[in-house]
Amino acid sequence: MASRTFVKSSFSLLSSSSPALEFRASQSAAVAVNKRLEEDLEAIKQAGTWKTEKVITTAQNVSVNLAGSKGPILNFCANNYLGLSSNPEVVQAAIDALKTHGAGVSSVRFICGTQDIHKNLEDKISKFHGREDSILYPSCFDANAGLFEIICGPEDAILSDELNHASIIDGIRLCKAKKYRYKHKDMKDLETMLAESQDSRSRLIVTDGVFSMDGNVCPLPEIKALADKYDAMIYIDECHATGFFGKTGRGTEEFYGMEGSVDIINSTLGKALGGAAGGYTTGSKELIALLRQRSRPYSFSNSLPPPVVASASKVFDMLFESSSLVEKINSNTKRFRDAMTAAGFTIAGEDHAISPVMLLDEKLNAQFASLMLEEGIFVIGLSFPVVAKGKARIRVQISAAHSEEEIDRTVAAFIKIGKQLGVVN
């Protein structure tokens, strides 16, 4: 009896103390994880790849104030390609929608989250790209995450450029298709993989239209020729092209005079098209209908807020009415690239507003960007692992809102510091 009483009382003691034991165990696990995270953070610092965030205290524009700055800084590192992020008409459209449609819809699209302005914007996107239908997402990252697993299964093959954006890579990882990665813009390598994948049910060639680190453009004419030869479809991510690249801002297809040659286009509302947020897929009515039924980021994310929808919709209206902003960014880009090349700098890319100044050395790159900020020019130095080792560069991004004087002032600052650091003579 005593033995049974001891066992019972011991069990009661363990039971009563188990929450405390669990709490200590939980603490111990958290301490171990935090220690590992600290080691990871220290490794990032030691590698020289630690990222810091400069805090802007004004609206996004070609001239901004930074926390701690003594005055306005010229901004040459935003994706604000058309200069419309704080455009009065765009801002007013957002304010009007806030009043008429509210701050948000508190729902996903298929329950009670579709407003008339969402459908109107999707119609404008389809018209702009000359496609049958379009579908909105919270971001283009979500659009990429929600596409490939829906249209490609184990019987299919995806052939992706090795320098495609991280969101494309992550989206492809989610699907079960056979995966091929061809060398950057290497059409011989792509053709080899297309030939190898002929036993697949379908083949999808996946590429950025414009590659954001280099400002270079995918070889769409050659890709299209291979797609036709090997019966493949073409997908393009147009985040760094939509609204400002090509004669009227229709992107890579228009740049090459190949409108309608791409099967699927994904792009963003968060760069040239108002700069707020949002992404989309545009293509055939069958594709968009299937995405509405099965795409997980679409089905399980809240609808875009009305002010975001309205601001992007206003930008499309402006682009339908005039191409003057597209002409302005093109002239600004040419002015910057020509002057920098004449000064002895190497500018990567192909006549695109992304104009990387190639400095190659990581330490020099960081020093150069810091000195530019002292000159009142906000640019960002990109180094490994964002770009390959030995390929460090300052990525300058031109906007239609920059004046010629601001372009010239920035070039002068580059020349001054370039001479100081021995980059140019």
One Martini backbone bead per residue (centre of mass of N, CA, C, O) as a GRO file, in nm:
protein
  425
    1MET     BB    1   0.058   0.062  -0.021
    2ALA     BB    2   0.297   0.255   0.007
    3SER     BB    3   0.400   0.221  -0.276
    4ARG     BB    4   0.143   0.325  -0.420
    5THR     BB    5   0.145   0.602  -0.283
    6PHE     BB    6   0.419   0.696  -0.394
    7VAL     BB    7   0.351   0.677  -0.690
    8LYS     BB    8   0.113   0.872  -0.684
    9SER     BB    9   0.263   1.119  -0.563
   10SER     BB   10   0.480   1.136  -0.781
   11PHE     BB   11   0.288   1.184  -1.017
   12SER     BB   12   0.164   1.443  -0.902
   13LEU     BB   13   0.427   1.606  -0.902
   14LEU     BB   14   0.487   1.590  -1.205
   15SER     BB   15   0.221   1.713  -1.300
   16SER     BB   16   0.244   1.990  -1.143
   17SER     BB   17   0.545   2.053  -1.280
   18SER     BB   18   0.525   2.045  -1.598
   19PRO     BB   19   0.495   2.345  -1.681
   20ALA     BB   20   0.776   2.428  -1.578
   21LEU     BB   21   0.937   2.229  -1.746
   22GLU     BB   22   0.833   2.328  -2.019
   23PHE     BB   23   0.934   2.619  -1.993
   24ARG     BB   24   1.236   2.549  -1.963
   25ALA     BB   25   1.256   2.400  -2.230
   26SER     BB   26   1.169   2.637  -2.403
   27GLN     BB   27   1.396   2.824  -2.319
   28SER     BB   28   1.627   2.645  -2.410
   29ALA     BB   29   1.547   2.640  -2.710
   30ALA     BB   30   1.558   2.948  -2.754
   31VAL     BB   31   1.853   2.987  -2.679
   32ALA     BB   32   1.972   2.805  -2.899
   33VAL     BB   33   1.853   2.956  -3.140
   34ASN     BB   34   1.966   3.241  -3.079
   35LYS     BB   35   2.261   3.156  -3.094
   36ARG     BB   36   2.253   3.073  -3.389
   37LEU     BB   37   2.157   3.348  -3.498
   38GLU     BB   38   2.401   3.510  -3.399
   39GLU     BB   39   2.604   3.358  -3.575
   40ASP     BB   40   2.478   3.433  -3.844
   41LEU     BB   41   2.501   3.741  -3.811
   42GLU     BB   42   2.810   3.749  -3.778
   43ALA     BB   43   2.875   3.625  -4.055
   44ILE     BB   44   2.758   3.856  -4.220
   45LYS     BB   45   2.947   4.074  -4.112
   46GLN     BB   46   3.221   3.932  -4.186
   47ALA     BB   47   3.140   3.925  -4.502
   48GLY     BB   48   3.015   4.218  -4.577
   49THR     BB   49   2.664   4.172  -4.605
   50TRP     BB   50   2.540   4.387  -4.443
   51LYS     BB   51   2.221   4.536  -4.402
   52THR     BB   52   2.103   4.866  -4.430
   53GLU     BB   53   1.854   5.114  -4.330
   54LYS     BB   54   1.745   5.391  -4.471
   55VAL     BB   55   1.566   5.671  -4.350
   56ILE     BB   56   1.277   5.810  -4.468
   57THR     BB   57   1.103   6.143  -4.411
   58THR     BB   58   0.961   6.123  -4.687
   59ALA     BB   59   0.856   6.108  -4.978
   60GLN     BB   60   0.877   5.946  -5.261
   61ASN     BB   61   1.156   6.067  -5.459
   62VAL     BB   62   1.412   6.243  -5.619
   63SER     BB   63   1.376   6.390  -5.336
   64VAL     BB   64   1.516   6.334  -5.009
   65ASN     BB   65   1.494   6.257  -4.667
   66LEU     BB   66   1.715   6.170  -4.412
   67ALA     BB   67   1.802   6.046  -4.135
   68GLY     BB   68   2.034   6.304  -4.042
   69SER     BB   69   1.998   6.497  -4.255
   70LYS     BB   70   2.037   6.843  -4.373
   71GLY     BB   71   1.893   6.758  -4.649
   72PRO     BB   72   1.839   6.707  -4.955
   73ILE     BB   73   1.838   6.407  -5.159
   74LEU     BB   74   1.938   6.251  -5.429
   75ASN     BB   75   1.750   5.997  -5.604
   76PHE     BB   76   1.918   5.680  -5.748
   77CYS     BB   77   1.748   5.395  -5.603
   78ALA     BB   78   1.470   5.374  -5.732
   79ASN     BB   79   1.157   5.233  -5.882
   80ASN     BB   80   1.064   5.538  -5.981
   81TYR     BB   81   1.049   5.569  -6.305
   82LEU     BB   82   0.797   5.792  -6.340
   83GLY     BB   83   0.752   5.965  -6.072
   84LEU     BB   84   0.452   5.862  -5.916
   85SER     BB   85   0.446   5.812  -5.600
   86SER     BB   86   0.383   6.155  -5.552
   87ASN     BB   87   0.167   6.221  -5.738
   88PRO     BB   88  -0.110   6.410  -5.714
   89GLU     BB   89  -0.308   6.234  -5.883
   90VAL     BB   90  -0.244   5.964  -5.747
   91VAL     BB   91  -0.303   6.048  -5.457
   92GLN     BB   92  -0.599   6.137  -5.506
   93ALA     BB   93  -0.704   5.862  -5.596
   94ALA     BB   94  -0.652   5.728  -5.322
   95ILE     BB   95  -0.830   5.916  -5.150
   96ASP     BB   96  -1.097   5.865  -5.295
   97ALA     BB   97  -1.102   5.554  -5.239
   98LEU     BB   98  -1.098   5.574  -4.933
   99LYS     BB   99  -1.384   5.710  -4.924
  100THR     BB  100  -1.553   5.498  -5.112
  101HIS     BB  101  -1.389   5.194  -5.027
  102GLY     BB  102  -1.175   5.216  -4.822
  103ALA     BB  103  -0.895   5.067  -4.668
  104GLY     BB  104  -1.042   4.780  -4.689
  105VAL     BB  105  -1.188   4.432  -4.720
  106SER     BB  106  -1.144   4.187  -4.522
  107SER     BB  107  -1.071   3.988  -4.777
  108VAL     BB  108  -1.104   3.770  -5.005
  109ARG     BB  109  -1.212   3.751  -5.320
  110PHE     BB  110  -1.424   3.489  -5.305
  111ILE     BB  111  -1.597   3.618  -5.087
  112CYS     BB  112  -1.569   3.977  -5.012
  113GLY     BB  113  -1.303   4.115  -5.207
  114THR     BB  114  -1.468   4.229  -5.464
  115GLN     BB  115  -1.438   4.512  -5.648
  116ASP     BB  116  -1.484   4.720  -5.906
  117ILE     BB  117  -1.184   4.824  -5.908
  118HIS     BB  118  -1.051   4.549  -5.956
  119LYS     BB  119  -1.178   4.489  -6.232
  120ASN     BB  120  -1.087   4.746  -6.375
  121LEU     BB  121  -0.783   4.696  -6.347
  122GLU     BB  122  -0.772   4.426  -6.496
  123ASP     BB  123  -0.871   4.545  -6.764
  124LYS     BB  124  -0.635   4.745  -6.805
  125ILE     BB  125  -0.410   4.537  -6.813
  126SER     BB  126  -0.512   4.381  -7.059
  127LYS     BB  127  -0.507   4.621  -7.252
  128PHE     BB  128  -0.209   4.702  -7.223
  129HIS     BB  129  -0.107   4.393  -7.314
  130GLY     BB  130  -0.310   4.235  -7.501
  131ARG     BB  131  -0.510   4.058  -7.323
  132GLU     BB  132  -0.773   3.866  -7.196
  133ASP     BB  133  -0.654   3.849  -6.890
  134SER     BB  134  -0.652   3.923  -6.524
  135ILE     BB  135  -0.459   3.904  -6.203
  136LEU     BB  136  -0.446   3.985  -5.872
  137TYR     BB  137  -0.188   4.069  -5.631
  138PRO     BB  138  -0.003   4.171  -5.360
  139SER     BB  139   0.237   4.059  -5.549
  140CYS     BB  140   0.477   3.934  -5.758
  141PHE     BB  141   0.570   3.718  -5.570
  142ASP     BB  142   0.286   3.589  -5.558
  143ALA     BB  143   0.251   3.539  -5.859
  144ASN     BB  144   0.495   3.342  -5.872
  145ALA     BB  145   0.395   3.147  -5.643
  146GLY     BB  146   0.098   3.093  -5.806
  147LEU     BB  147   0.175   2.955  -6.094
  148PHE     BB  148   0.357   2.690  -6.153
  149GLU     BB  149   0.193   2.471  -5.983
  150ILE     BB  150  -0.065   2.500  -6.172
  151ILE     BB  151   0.076   2.442  -6.479
  152CYS     BB  152   0.304   2.241  -6.347
  153GLY     BB  153   0.407   1.914  -6.361
  154PRO     BB  154   0.579   1.614  -6.378
  155GLU     BB  155   0.533   1.622  -6.707
  156ASP     BB  156   0.693   1.884  -6.701
  157ALA     BB  157   0.891   2.178  -6.817
  158ILE     BB  158   1.144   2.400  -6.683
  159LEU     BB  159   1.316   2.694  -6.824
  160SER     BB  160   1.574   2.877  -6.652
  161ASP     BB  161   1.729   3.147  -6.583
  162GLU     BB  162   2.000   3.191  -6.364
  163LEU     BB  163   1.910   3.523  -6.314
  164ASN     BB  164   1.658   3.506  -6.185
  165HIS     BB  165   1.443   3.591  -5.973
  166ALA     BB  166   1.367   3.485  -5.659
  167SER     BB  167   1.058   3.449  -5.709
  168ILE     BB  168   1.090   3.250  -5.939
  169ILE     BB  169   1.251   3.036  -5.797
  170ASP     BB  170   1.042   2.982  -5.571
  171GLY     BB  171   0.807   2.907  -5.757
  172ILE     BB  172   0.944   2.660  -5.890
  173ARG     BB  173   0.992   2.494  -5.627
  174LEU     BB  174   0.674   2.435  -5.584
  175CYS     BB  175   0.701   2.254  -5.818
  176LYS     BB  176   0.706   1.922  -6.013
  177ALA     BB  177   0.878   1.987  -6.230
  178LYS     BB  178   1.108   1.985  -6.451
  179LYS     BB  179   1.441   2.125  -6.400
  180TYR     BB  180   1.595   2.398  -6.577
  181ARG     BB  181   1.926   2.570  -6.604
  182TYR     BB  182   2.028   2.832  -6.789
  183LYS     BB  183   2.241   3.024  -6.912
  184HIS     BB  184   2.284   3.347  -6.940
  185LYS     BB  185   2.153   3.410  -7.246
  186ASP     BB  186   2.196   3.102  -7.351
  187MET     BB  187   2.085   2.953  -7.639
  188LYS     BB  188   2.239   2.686  -7.653
  189ASP     BB  189   2.160   2.584  -7.374
  190LEU     BB  190   1.857   2.597  -7.417
  191GLU     BB  191   1.841   2.403  -7.659
  192THR     BB  192   1.952   2.155  -7.519
  193MET     BB  193   1.714   2.143  -7.308
  194LEU     BB  194   1.483   2.125  -7.507
  195ALA     BB  195   1.575   1.856  -7.632
  196GLU     BB  196   1.576   1.692  -7.356
  197SER     BB  197   1.245   1.776  -7.305
  198GLN     BB  198   1.056   1.628  -7.530
  199ASP     BB  199   0.903   1.418  -7.326
  200SER     BB  200   0.733   1.634  -7.238
  201ARG     BB  201   0.428   1.771  -7.229
  202SER     BB  202   0.569   2.052  -7.147
  203ARG     BB  203   0.718   2.385  -7.214
  204LEU     BB  204   0.880   2.644  -7.003
  205ILE     BB  205   0.998   2.957  -7.055
  206VAL     BB  206   1.198   3.143  -6.812
  207THR     BB  207   1.204   3.512  -6.780
  208ASP     BB  208   1.335   3.796  -6.766
  209GLY     BB  209   1.318   4.085  -6.927
  210VAL     BB  210   1.465   4.244  -6.695
  211PHE     BB  211   1.766   4.263  -6.525
  212SER     BB  212   1.814   4.421  -6.218
  213MET     BB  213   2.140   4.415  -6.187
  214ASP     BB  214   2.211   4.493  -6.517
  215GLY     BB  215   2.003   4.603  -6.743
  216ASN     BB  216   1.930   4.356  -6.911
  217VAL     BB  217   1.801   4.181  -7.196
  218CYS     BB  218   1.624   3.958  -7.320
  219PRO     BB  219   1.635   3.728  -7.605
  220LEU     BB  220   1.344   3.711  -7.750
  221PRO     BB  221   1.382   3.629  -8.048
  222GLU     BB  222   1.537   3.363  -7.978
  223ILE     BB  223   1.330   3.241  -7.787
  224LYS     BB  224   1.097   3.228  -7.989
  225ALA     BB  225   1.235   3.042  -8.194
  226LEU     BB  226   1.268   2.804  -7.994
  227ALA     BB  227   0.974   2.772  -7.915
  228ASP     BB  228   0.876   2.699  -8.198
  229LYS     BB  229   1.067   2.455  -8.251
  230TYR     BB  230   0.987   2.312  -7.942
  231ASP     BB  231   0.708   2.368  -7.830
  232ALA     BB  232   0.697   2.640  -7.645
  233MET     BB  233   0.662   2.844  -7.377
  234ILE     BB  234   0.629   3.193  -7.252
  235TYR     BB  235   0.783   3.363  -6.978
  236ILE     BB  236   0.751   3.698  -6.819
  237ASP     BB  237   0.921   3.932  -6.620
  238GLU     BB  238   0.812   4.296  -6.593
  239CYS     BB  239   0.902   4.483  -6.348
  240HIS     BB  240   1.152   4.633  -6.531
  241ALA     BB  241   0.922   4.751  -6.774
  242THR     BB  242   0.656   4.835  -6.689
  243GLY     BB  243   0.566   5.168  -6.821
  244PHE     BB  244   0.892   5.237  -6.958
  245PHE     BB  245   0.943   5.009  -7.168
  246GLY     BB  246   0.949   5.116  -7.455
  247LYS     BB  247   0.779   5.337  -7.641
  248THR     BB  248   0.497   5.294  -7.433
  249GLY     BB  249   0.561   5.077  -7.187
  250ARG     BB  250   0.511   4.754  -7.274
  251GLY     BB  251   0.802   4.644  -7.298
  252THR     BB  252   0.981   4.389  -7.434
  253GLU     BB  253   0.810   4.342  -7.679
  254GLU     BB  254   0.823   4.640  -7.779
  255PHE     BB  255   1.129   4.669  -7.795
  256TYR     BB  256   1.121   4.432  -8.037
  257GLY     BB  257   0.847   4.417  -8.195
  258MET     BB  258   0.666   4.155  -8.023
  259GLU     BB  259   0.371   4.161  -7.994
  260GLY     BB  260   0.227   3.863  -7.855
  261SER     BB  261   0.475   3.639  -7.802
  262VAL     BB  262   0.375   3.599  -7.512
  263ASP     BB  263   0.199   3.399  -7.283
  264ILE     BB  264   0.327   3.513  -6.999
  265ILE     BB  265   0.264   3.783  -6.761
  266ASN     BB  266   0.455   3.930  -6.504
  267SER     BB  267   0.388   4.193  -6.256
  268THR     BB  268   0.398   4.534  -6.125
  269LEU     BB  269   0.280   4.813  -5.908
  270GLY     BB  270   0.568   4.883  -5.730
  271LYS     BB  271   0.695   5.089  -5.941
  272ALA     BB  272   0.593   5.261  -6.199
  273LEU     BB  273   0.276   5.203  -6.091
  274GLY     BB  274   0.311   5.405  -5.812
  275GLY     BB  275   0.470   5.216  -5.581
  276ALA     BB  276   0.306   5.050  -5.372
  277ALA     BB  277   0.155   4.769  -5.480
  278GLY     BB  278   0.147   4.477  -5.641
  279GLY     BB  279   0.028   4.222  -5.872
  280TYR     BB  280   0.045   4.017  -6.187
  281THR     BB  281  -0.145   3.827  -6.427
  282THR     BB  282  -0.120   3.779  -6.789
  283GLY     BB  283  -0.355   3.621  -7.033
  284SER     BB  284  -0.542   3.378  -7.068
  285LYS     BB  285  -0.857   3.291  -6.972
  286GLU     BB  286  -0.785   3.008  -6.871
  287LEU     BB  287  -0.554   3.077  -6.680
  288ILE     BB  288  -0.704   3.282  -6.497
  289ALA     BB  289  -0.931   3.093  -6.408
  290LEU     BB  290  -0.744   2.886  -6.265
  291LEU     BB  291  -0.613   3.082  -6.063
  292ARG     BB  292  -0.879   3.156  -5.915
  293GLN     BB  293  -0.914   2.852  -5.810
  294ARG     BB  294  -0.581   2.764  -5.717
  295SER     BB  295  -0.427   3.007  -5.622
  296ARG     BB  296  -0.303   3.061  -5.313
  297PRO     BB  297  -0.230   3.369  -5.287
  298TYR     BB  298  -0.517   3.449  -5.384
  299SER     BB  299  -0.708   3.275  -5.186
  300PHE     BB  300  -0.516   3.362  -4.901
  301SER     BB  301  -0.544   3.676  -4.967
  302ASN     BB  302  -0.592   3.981  -4.950
  303SER     BB  303  -0.697   4.233  -5.097
  304LEU     BB  304  -0.637   4.504  -5.239
  305PRO     BB  305  -0.629   4.813  -5.153
  306PRO     BB  306  -0.800   5.072  -5.278
  307PRO     BB  307  -0.567   5.287  -5.298
  308VAL     BB  308  -0.384   5.104  -5.468
  309VAL     BB  309  -0.573   5.056  -5.704
  310ALA     BB  310  -0.620   5.358  -5.782
  311SER     BB  311  -0.328   5.443  -5.838
  312ALA     BB  312  -0.274   5.240  -6.067
  313SER     BB  313  -0.515   5.318  -6.246
  314LYS     BB  314  -0.417   5.607  -6.298
  315VAL     BB  315  -0.156   5.533  -6.446
  316PHE     BB  316  -0.288   5.393  -6.684
  317ASP     BB  317  -0.438   5.640  -6.783
  318MET     BB  318  -0.181   5.804  -6.844
  319LEU     BB  319  -0.062   5.596  -7.054
  320PHE     BB  320  -0.301   5.607  -7.253
  321GLU     BB  321  -0.269   5.925  -7.311
  322SER     BB  322   0.062   5.909  -7.265
  323SER     BB  323   0.438   5.903  -7.349
  324SER     BB  324   0.613   6.126  -7.204
  325LEU     BB  325   0.751   5.968  -6.969
  326VAL     BB  326   0.897   5.766  -7.147
  327GLU     BB  327   1.062   5.975  -7.303
  328LYS     BB  328   1.206   6.094  -7.053
  329ILE     BB  329   1.355   5.840  -6.950
  330ASN     BB  330   1.511   5.793  -7.210
  331SER     BB  331   1.667   6.064  -7.212
  332ASN     BB  332   1.795   6.036  -6.932
  333THR     BB  333   1.946   5.774  -6.984
  334LYS     BB  334   2.119   5.874  -7.217
  335ARG     BB  335   2.259   6.105  -7.069
  336PHE     BB  336   2.396   5.934  -6.852
  337ARG     BB  337   2.543   5.718  -7.019
  338ASP     BB  338   2.707   5.904  -7.205
  339ALA     BB  339   2.859   6.066  -6.983
  340MET     BB  340   2.989   5.824  -6.834
  341THR     BB  341   3.138   5.701  -7.073
  342ALA     BB  342   3.305   5.958  -7.144
  343ALA     BB  343   3.446   5.949  -6.846
  344GLY     BB  344   3.519   5.611  -6.815
  345PHE     BB  345   3.284   5.442  -6.752
  346THR     BB  346   3.120   5.136  -6.673
  347ILE     BB  347   2.810   5.042  -6.831
  348ALA     BB  348   2.564   4.845  -6.787
  349GLY     BB  349   2.363   4.725  -7.021
  350GLU     BB  350   2.056   4.827  -7.238
  351ASP     BB  351   1.922   5.119  -7.241
  352HIS     BB  352   1.858   5.137  -6.930
  353ALA     BB  353   1.765   5.272  -6.625
  354ILE     BB  354   1.947   5.056  -6.544
  355SER     BB  355   2.283   5.182  -6.434
  356PRO     BB  356   2.560   5.015  -6.390
  357VAL     BB  357   2.848   5.085  -6.203
  358MET     BB  358   3.152   4.938  -6.265
  359LEU     BB  359   3.394   4.842  -5.996
  360LEU     BB  360   3.415   4.527  -5.863
  361ASP     BB  361   3.517   4.629  -5.594
  362GLU     BB  362   3.388   4.613  -5.281
  363LYS     BB  363   3.534   4.837  -5.121
  364LEU     BB  364   3.514   5.058  -5.334
  365ASN     BB  365   3.207   5.055  -5.358
  366ALA     BB  366   3.138   5.145  -5.067
  367GLN     BB  367   3.302   5.409  -5.069
  368PHE     BB  368   3.164   5.544  -5.308
  369ALA     BB  369   2.873   5.556  -5.193
  370SER     BB  370   2.947   5.728  -4.942
  371LEU     BB  371   3.057   5.976  -5.102
  372MET     BB  372   2.796   6.036  -5.256
  373LEU     BB  373   2.631   6.114  -5.006
  374GLU     BB  374   2.812   6.362  -4.937
  375GLU     BB  375   2.708   6.487  -5.226
  376GLY     BB  376   2.384   6.422  -5.233
  377ILE     BB  377   2.384   6.107  -5.331
  378PHE     BB  378   2.156   5.833  -5.372
  379VAL     BB  379   2.329   5.527  -5.357
  380ILE     BB  380   2.390   5.173  -5.428
  381GLY     BB  381   2.594   4.915  -5.326
  382LEU     BB  382   2.669   4.610  -5.499
  383SER     BB  383   2.733   4.286  -5.364
  384PHE     BB  384   2.823   4.019  -5.232
  385PRO     BB  385   2.548   3.806  -5.302
  386VAL     BB  386   2.384   3.979  -5.509
  387VAL     BB  387   2.649   3.949  -5.659
  388ALA     BB  388   2.916   3.862  -5.795
  389LYS     BB  389   3.226   3.812  -5.756
  390GLY     BB  390   3.384   4.095  -5.889
  391LYS     BB  391   3.077   4.264  -5.949
  392ALA     BB  392   3.071   4.535  -5.840
  393ARG     BB  393   2.808   4.793  -5.796
  394ILE     BB  394   2.639   5.087  -5.897
  395ARG     BB  395   2.293   5.127  -5.889
  396VAL     BB  396   2.145   5.317  -6.123
  397GLN     BB  397   1.822   5.500  -6.118
  398ILE     BB  398   1.611   5.623  -6.345
  399SER     BB  399   1.394   5.909  -6.390
  400ALA     BB  400   1.147   6.110  -6.522
  401ALA     BB  401   1.181   6.328  -6.275
  402HIS     BB  402   1.443   6.397  -6.366
  403SER     BB  403   1.658   6.633  -6.431
  404GLU     BB  404   1.915   6.745  -6.611
  405GLU     BB  405   2.063   6.874  -6.371
  406GLU     BB  406   2.060   6.612  -6.195
  407ILE     BB  407   2.220   6.440  -6.385
  408ASP     BB  408   2.474   6.623  -6.405
  409ARG     BB  409   2.537   6.626  -6.100
  410THR     BB  410   2.585   6.322  -6.075
  411VAL     BB  411   2.813   6.295  -6.278
  412ALA     BB  412   3.004   6.492  -6.134
  413ALA     BB  413   3.029   6.321  -5.877
  414PHE     BB  414   3.150   6.072  -6.008
  415ILE     BB  415   3.402   6.212  -6.119
  416LYS     BB  416   3.519   6.319  -5.857
  417ILE     BB  417   3.541   6.038  -5.712
  418GLY     BB  418   3.684   5.884  -5.937
  419LYS     BB  419   3.944   6.051  -5.912
  420GLN     BB  420   3.996   6.015  -5.606
  421LEU     BB  421   3.996   5.674  -5.652
  422GLY     BB  422   4.107   5.597  -5.952
  423VAL     BB  423   3.885   5.525  -6.182
  424VAL     BB  424   3.942   5.801  -6.319
  425ASN     BB  425   4.108   6.073  -6.504
   0.00000   0.00000   0.00000
